[in-house]
Amino acid sequence: MLAMNFRGPKRVRIDHKPMPEILHPQDAIVRVTRSCICGSDLHLYNGSVPDTRVGMTFGHEITGVVEEVGAQVQSLKVGDHVLVPFNIACGKCVFCQQQLYGNCHESNPQATAVGGIFGYSHTGGGYDGGQAEYVRVPYADVGPIVIPEGMDPDDAVMLTDVVPTGYQAAEMAGIQRGDTVVVFGAGPVGIMAARCAWLFGAGRVIVIDHIEYRLEFVRRYAPCEAYNFRSLDDVVVFLKKTTDWLGADVCIDAVGAEASGRAMQSLFGKTLHMQGGAATALHWAINSVKKGGIVSIVGVYGPVGTHVPIGNVVNKGITIRANQASVKRLLPRLVKHVQDGILDPKALITHRIPLEDVADAYKIFSAKLDNCIKPILIPPSARI
């Protein structure tokens, strides 16, 4: 089969790899119809995530048709068109029972924190992802759901990560009616977090980024105020000033390890890889939120230590909430939001690219070329 093949930092190519096989009676084999390139895939692409091994196939946002099921799979049958959450979860461990599917204790033998994730290095369990023609889906009775009749596959693939992650960013923020919410990052997740903030009662939503076409997009889509931090003398001072010098009620870090804006953070976090990423957005969030406010983190950082102003967290009485999105928990609500027209996920998709051109797709997305917001990869069999 055709599959994306990681060859080292900033080097990916399309390649022929063996077909996946049923390895456990709870597995399913899915023929991919859509997969996405996520902003967090760029952390892998750029070499920021430990134990990202040559030969791995990325891709944790997947829809596809069930081609084969293991002997113990009961909820799916051959021919079902499914969306596959990025979390790989057993459904039975103590954390899955609390609906913390992103923290499954059984699916990832390589870590005690995060659960298994498709195509996300051996720190995420070492599972090959869906930027391929076929993918093996473990615990097939737990994660995948049949795409509702009439739902556009482009909407469905966005429900595997972008929509639930953006929604959970707003949910974890504990937004109260009338709150001022600041979102750092105007990538797909930040855009969705800004949109979802209104669903929780926000009175004002501000987005900070430095890519003008993204800022223009989020102004229209969220809608919200949006500012280029390169045009501001000091991001924190600006946000304090525009909130009567109190600070925002809520700040959301939707950037993570690839943040720009501070030279030393970029040097240690992105160039030298001496910490778990450039924590610029997290610094701004902590310093911009009001005393007693909430900082919600969905931006991805590496598992090693990262320099953050923890003293300010303590002295300001800030609550920090963070996690991988619990996709399975959120899907019923989000599917209904899409069906009711409250959310329009496919509007974020700007590029539909053949799987065979995956190397070009990564270059376009990584370099922010051609006004790219969200690229999806379409395998040959899905283009027939």
Phi and psi in degrees as a GROMACS rama.xvg file:
@    title "Ramachandran Plot"
@    xaxis  label "Phi"
@    yaxis  label "Psi"
@TYPE xy
-80.9734  139.44  LEU-2
-155.956  147.799  ALA-3
-65.2464  139.748  MET-4
-130.08  118.012  ASN-5
-80.2438  125.888  PHE-6
-114.087  4.53132  ARG-7
133.771  170.114  GLY-8
-51.4377  127.894  PRO-9
63.273  22.3306  LYS-10
-133.638  105.848  ARG-11
-131.005  156.667  VAL-12
-152.604  163.299  ARG-13
-86.0416  142.615  ILE-14
-150.179  167.822  ASP-15
-96.8739  125.185  HIS-16
-126.614  159.187  LYS-17
-61.9053  148.111  PRO-18
-62.7516  139.654  MET-19
-67.2815  153.017  PRO-20
-126.43  157.733  GLU-21
-66.0551  118.218  ILE-22
-106.58  -15.3705  LEU-23
-147.001  146.203  HIS-24
-62.6705  -10.5578  PRO-25
-97.0531  6.79979  GLN-26
-81.993  159.726  ASP-27
-134.766  151.685  ALA-28
-106.233  127.615  ILE-29
-118.749  130.297  VAL-30
-84.7772  116.871  ARG-31
-71.6658  134.153  VAL-32
-109.015  -28.6299  THR-33
-145.971  141.045  ARG-34
-142.665  157.269  SER-35
-117.253  160.659  CYS-36
-100.956  121.908  ILE-37
-96.4337  154.662  CYS-38
-56.4817  -33.9828  GLY-39
-72.743  -21.8774  SER-40
-63.4578  -27.4429  ASP-41
-67.8353  -27.2588  LEU-42
-62.606  -40.0706  HIS-43
-67.5297  -48.318  LEU-44
-57.1996  -39.0184  TYR-45
-86.6658  -2.49929  ASN-46
85.1329  22.7296  GLY-47
-89.4828  -13.92  SER-48
-106.001  123.89  VAL-49
-60.1128  152.01  PRO-50
59.5995  37.8724  ASP-51
-91.278  106.414  THR-52
-92.9152  143.567  ARG-53
-56.7931  135.197  VAL-54
100.453  -10.1718  GLY-55
-73.4662  148.026  MET-56
-103.347  123.369  THR-57
-82.2842  179.215  PHE-58
114.772  106.117  GLY-59
-119.724  10.1026  HIS-60
-118.731  106.723  GLU-61
-139.235  136.729  ILE-62
-124.012  155.111  THR-63
-177.597  175.936  GLY-64
-104.517  129.893  VAL-65
-67.1872  122.953  VAL-66
-103.269  -28.1157  GLU-67
-157.426  145.319  GLU-68
-129.448  149.606  VAL-69
-73.0583  168.102  GLY-70
-63.3739  -25.8357  ALA-71
-98.4055  -0.870241  GLN-72
-76.6944  127.259  VAL-73
-118.317  -27.068  GLN-74
-88.8809  -13.0676  SER-75
-121.477  154.995  LEU-76
-136.314  159.85  LYS-77
-57.2572  132.471  VAL-78
100.754  -15.6971  GLY-79
-65.138  135.002  ASP-80
-95.3147  115.731  HIS-81
-121.976  155.417  VAL-82
-104.597  139.873  LEU-83
-116.811  109.432  VAL-84
-57.2063  151.217  PRO-85
-69.3143  -24.0857  PHE-86
-71.9296  134.391  ASN-87
-102.419  113.174  ILE-88
-133.697  140.659  ALA-89
-78.8351  -25.7675  CYS-90
82.8636  -4.93151  GLY-91
-123.487  -20.6738  LYS-92
-69.7396  172.536  CYS-93
-60.7614  -31.7974  VAL-94
-81.3277  -40.0945  PHE-95
-60.7895  -35.5179  CYS-96
-65.7238  -21.5463  GLN-97
-93.3036  9.81586  GLN-98
64.6139  24.0955  GLN-99
-93.3628  66.5352  LEU-100
-67.9603  -22.003  TYR-101
-77.01  -5.63648  GLY-102
-121.056  24.8552  ASN-103
-49.2328  135.303  CYS-104
-89.6723  -5.74239  HIS-105
-110.865  -23.9771  GLU-106
-85.6093  -11.0745  SER-107
-132.934  97.0171  ASN-108
-73.3552  -8.08275  PRO-109
-91.3209  -6.63892  GLN-110
-149.919  151.497  ALA-111
-99.6318  -0.565322  THR-112
-105.748  -78.3153  ALA-113
-78.5935  148.949  VAL-114
-79.1035  -171.855  GLY-115
-69.803  145.793  GLY-116
-137.3  134.838  ILE-117
-61.3452  131.139  PHE-118
59.5439  36.2401  GLY-119
-129.803  57.9851  TYR-120
66.5981  173.125  SER-121
-78.7057  -11.4906  HIS-122
-72.366  -18.474  THR-123
-102.053  16.5387  GLY-124
108.069  -13.9741  GLY-125
79.7724  17.3871  GLY-126
-81.5446  134.402  TYR-127
-67.1359  147.964  ASP-128
-100.89  -165.485  GLY-129
-101.731  10.5042  GLY-130
-81.0573  64.4581  GLN-131
-160.654  176.005  ALA-132
-79.3947  -28.3629  GLU-133
-140.974  155.27  TYR-134
-145.968  142.216  VAL-135
-85.7818  129.388  ARG-136
-112.749  106.217  VAL-137
-71.9283  161.352  PRO-138
48.0373  51.4167  TYR-139
-65.471  -18.1926  ALA-140
-79.8715  -11.3594  ASP-141
-98.5769  -57.56  VAL-142
-83.1126  -59.0846  GLY-143
-63.4952  146.134  PRO-144
-128.767  150.13  ILE-145
-68.7354  131.339  VAL-146
-64.2196  126.865  ILE-147
-57.682  145.719  PRO-148
-57.7844  132.865  GLU-149
89.6805  -9.04972  GLY-150
-80.5053  133.769  MET-151
-65.6956  131.303  ASP-152
-56.9496  -28.2381  PRO-153
-66.209  -37.9205  ASP-154
-66.5352  -41.8337  ASP-155
-62.1142  -43.1145  ALA-156
-67.1441  -28.176  VAL-157
-73.4066  -18.3345  MET-158
-80.4198  -4.54157  LEU-159
-81.6435  -17.8361  THR-160
-157.918  -60.5759  ASP-161
-57.1082  -51.0022  VAL-162
-65.9293  -51.6395  VAL-163
-64.1115  -33.3817  PRO-164
-69.0871  -44.4288  THR-165
-63.5685  -41.6677  GLY-166
-64.4312  -45.2154  TYR-167
-66.9157  -30.2305  GLN-168
-58.7667  -43.5749  ALA-169
-72.1176  -37.5509  ALA-170
-63.5907  -47.9955  GLU-171
-63.2164  -23.953  MET-172
-71.8362  -11.0607  ALA-173
59.4424  40.0594  GLY-174
-62.4081  130.488  ILE-175
-103.956  155.988  GLN-176
-56.4246  127.942  ARG-177
90.0818  -2.65883  GLY-178
-64.383  149.361  ASP-179
-90.9812  122.824  THR-180
-116.524  127.748  VAL-181
-111.609  126.156  VAL-182
-110.562  123.313  VAL-183
-94.1188  116.758  PHE-184
111.602  122.982  GLY-185
-112.798  34.4643  ALA-186
-78.0146  -176.884  GLY-187
-54.4597  -42.3625  PRO-188
-69.7035  -41.7477  VAL-189
-63.3671  -40.3654  GLY-190
-60.5428  -45.2142  ILE-191
-68.4982  -36.6493  MET-192
-62.3416  -41.3352  ALA-193
-63.7635  -42.7476  ALA-194
-63.101  -43.7974  ARG-195
-73.1146  -22.5784  CYS-196
-56.8527  -36.3102  ALA-197
-64.2436  -32.2703  TRP-198
-65.6217  -23.7739  LEU-199
-95.8924  2.78237  PHE-200
102.847  12.5575  GLY-201
-55.3692  144.788  ALA-202
-98.1251  -19.0303  GLY-203
-156.332  133.676  ARG-204
-126.843  128.716  VAL-205
-123.736  134.781  ILE-206
-118.944  137.405  VAL-207
-117.519  129.091  ILE-208
-158.593  -172.796  ASP-209
-134.885  6.58836  HIS-210
-102.062  114.811  ILE-211
-62.6196  -40.8264  GLU-212
-67.7766  -31.9024  TYR-213
-68.3064  -41.1423  ARG-214
-61.9607  -41.2718  LEU-215
-64.7304  -39.3701  GLU-216
-63.4243  -47.1752  PHE-217
-69.6429  -30.2667  VAL-218
-58.2169  -40.8714  ARG-219
-78.8385  -41.9857  ARG-220
-79.273  -39.6956  TYR-221
-65.483  -51.6116  ALA-222
-79.9244  165.304  PRO-223
-164.95  175.653  CYS-224
-80.2589  145.447  GLU-225
-145.775  134.497  ALA-226
-132.145  141.972  TYR-227
-87.213  117.805  ASN-228
-66.476  -19.5996  PHE-229
-72.8005  -15.3462  ARG-230
-93.4593  -0.970236  SER-231
-106.326  139.238  LEU-232
-65.5724  -40.8559  ASP-233
-151.259  116.415  ASP-234
-59.8283  -45.1035  VAL-235
-65.2706  -44.6979  VAL-236
-62.3336  -42.4499  VAL-237
-59.22  -46.517  PHE-238
-69.4957  -34.3396  LEU-239
-64.3887  -45.3928  LYS-240
-62.0561  -39.9348  LYS-241
-79.9909  -1.68724  THR-242
-121.509  36.1799  THR-243
57.359  32.1324  ASP-244
65.0227  18.5684  TRP-245
-97.42  -33.242  LEU-246
103.264  161.188  GLY-247
-69.7309  150.666  ALA-248
-66.8905  -35.591  ASP-249
-140.933  138.788  VAL-250
-126.348  138.644  CYS-251
-120.441  123.825  ILE-252
-92.5232  103.659  ASP-253
-111.169  24.4314  ALA-254
-107.933  -63.3117  VAL-255
82.7133  -144.762  GLY-256
-67.4142  -19.417  ALA-257
-98.1828  18.7491  GLU-258
-63.1755  144.952  ALA-259
-107.497  168.934  SER-260
122.513  -19.3377  GLY-261
-136.265  123.324  ARG-262
-61.7145  -44.3597  ALA-263
-68.8543  -38.944  MET-264
-62.315  -42.3614  GLN-265
-65.5076  -39.7159  SER-266
-62.0753  -53.0806  LEU-267
-77.5321  -30.9521  PHE-268
-92.6808  -31.9219  GLY-269
-112.324  -30.5951  LYS-270
-92.8775  -51.3476  THR-271
-91.9255  -13.8765  LEU-272
52.7896  43.3093  HIS-273
-91.4629  -4.44511  MET-274
-145.342  176.157  GLN-275
-77.3825  27.8109  GLY-276
127.467  173.316  GLY-277
-86.577  108.38  ALA-278
-89.941  32.9491  ALA-279
-58.9199  -49.1245  THR-280
-62.4532  -37.4358  ALA-281
-67.6167  -39.8388  LEU-282
-56.6251  -50.3264  HIS-283
-60.9052  -40.3025  TRP-284
-63.3722  -47.0291  ALA-285
-62.9852  -41.2635  ILE-286
-82.6346  -16.8448  ASN-287
-95.7331  -21.9754  SER-288
-74.9289  154.26  VAL-289
-71.8684  166.202  LYS-290
-61.9053  132.793  LYS-291
78.2006  6.64397  GLY-292
-80.9817  -176.04  GLY-293
-123.173  134.027  ILE-294
-112.36  122.589  VAL-295
-106.795  129.289  SER-296
-119.222  117.909  ILE-297
-122.727  -7.01999  VAL-298
-64.4735  142.311  GLY-299
-87.1078  131.405  VAL-300
-122.941  155.173  TYR-301
-69.6515  167.729  GLY-302
-78.4526  -6.38698  PRO-303
-87.4801  172.237  VAL-304
-61.9344  148.177  GLY-305
-136.057  136.287  THR-306
-74.3308  115.043  HIS-307
-135.198  153.053  VAL-308
-79.37  72.6273  PRO-309
-64.3471  -27.8014  ILE-310
-61.5336  -38.1034  GLY-311
-67.6378  -34.356  ASN-312
-60.0264  -45.713  VAL-313
-68.2687  -50.2022  VAL-314
-69.4115  -25.5731  ASN-315
-92.6957  -7.34572  LYS-316
68.2886  37.8326  GLY-317
-80.7291  141.105  ILE-318
-97.7136  128.162  THR-319
-109.874  128.742  ILE-320
-126.116  133.326  ARG-321
-155.098  149.645  ALA-322
179.121  165.394  ASN-323
-71.775  144.025  GLN-324
-62.0488  139.635  ALA-325
-93.4543  81.7126  SER-326
-59.7716  -47.0065  VAL-327
-58.8306  -37.9666  LYS-328
-64.7012  -36.4825  ARG-329
-90.1197  -18.7982  LEU-330
-56.5579  -45.5333  LEU-331
-55.5285  -43.3196  PRO-332
-67.7513  -42.2553  ARG-333
-74.4899  -35.055  LEU-334
-58.2288  -43.9274  VAL-335
-65.0725  -40.2519  LYS-336
-59.5288  -39.4909  HIS-337
-69.5655  -45.1547  VAL-338
-63.2262  -32.5143  GLN-339
-85.5534  -2.43262  ASP-340
80.6237  10.0003  GLY-341
-72.1094  -37.101  ILE-342
-121.584  142.769  LEU-343
-126.353  77.675  ASP-344
-62.7946  -39.6  PRO-345
-64.3647  -15.6991  LYS-346
-65.224  -19.4321  ALA-347
-78.3633  -17.5921  LEU-348
-78.0161  117.598  ILE-349
-108.474  -20.9631  THR-350
-135.415  124.958  HIS-351
-112.382  109.753  ARG-352
-120.804  133.615  ILE-353
-57.8957  141.325  PRO-354
-53.3271  -35.7432  LEU-355
-60.6394  -21.4538  GLU-356
-101.745  29.7568  ASP-357
-60.014  -35.4452  VAL-358
-62.1185  -43.6797  ALA-359
-65.4522  -37.5807  ASP-360
-60.9369  -42.5526  ALA-361
-65.0583  -39.4457  TYR-362
-64.2681  -43.1443  LYS-363
-62.1419  -47.4238  ILE-364
-70.27  -43.1546  PHE-365
-65.4165  -40.9209  SER-366
-88.6737  1.89314  ALA-367
56.284  48.6621  LYS-368
-93.0006  157.09  LEU-369
56.7962  33.5922  ASP-370
54.1654  39.3259  ASN-371
-76.1525  122.435  CYS-372
-99.3474  -55.2829  ILE-373
-144.496  118.613  LYS-374
-98.4041  141.272  PRO-375
-119.622  149.292  ILE-376
-105.792  134.359  LEU-377
-120.445  115.994  ILE-378
-68.1541  161.445  PRO-379
-55.8468  -41.6063  PRO-380
-66.5251  -23.301  SER-381
-85.7279  -5.75747  ALA-382
-101.236  -1.64563  ARG-383
